[in-house]
Amino acid sequence: DQQVKQNSPSLSVQEGRISILNCDYTNSMFDYFLWYKKYPAEGPTFLISISSIKDKNEDGRFTVFLNKSAKHLSLHIVPSQPGDSAVYFCAGAAFSSGSARQLTFGSGTQLTVLP
Amino acid sequence: DSGVTQTPKHLITATGQRVTLRCSPRSGDLSVYWYQQSLDQGLQFLIQYYNGEERAKGNILERFSAQQFPDLHSELNLSSLELGDSALYFCASSVLQGNYGYTFGSGTRLTVV
């Protein structure tokens, strides 16, 4: 059961344009959503998050939008830069056993920003 | 350097063998999480420890086990290895159980031949 789905394995955009990465989820118990970025040979690094009670969170060039009714979130990167080329993972957070919140990750989207 | 140290970086072993992956969390972090990333798969949660105690289990096989030691480093033991166990294994740490800003290590790439 894939609770978090990233249906686009890859995305290519021109430098300076907007990158939009999408994520769908099925678990209504998620109360936080996060995006992580991963470069080759490195571990994922935290990028931006949003609480389930909000519909938008912005941090510099990165904005995450949450549509709870559609169980959909998206990450917008404006303007896109070549250094943004990486795999982006969407994750949902919910309490699980032992009163610990757990992250459930999607399969990732490879973003390539073309110069 | 994220502050989370995983060793070894690469491991090649034969089917049926047993291996131990090691993780040293970021200084001050009490929670350690183990994740598995297989080819074209997302990060699958395996297990979490908090201050030496197991707190949550995910899709961890019975052939796999883990522990967190008093100095907070953690080990993931994989036994009776199968070809399908070949994957990237990531360790992450955080200060608190509910802190979402996990810090990940750079992973251990396990290849079972």
Interface residues (C-beta under 8 A of the other chain):
Chain A: V4 Q6 P9 Y32 L34 Y36 A41 E42 G43 P44 T45 F46 S49 F89 A91 A93 S96 S97 G98 S99 A100 R101 Q102 L103 T104 F105 G106 S107 G108
Chain B: S2 V4 S31 Y33 Y35 D40 Q41 G42 L43 Q44 F45 Q48 Y50 E54 R55 A56 K57 G58 F90 A92 Q97 G98 Y100 G101 Y102 T103 F104 G105 S106 G107
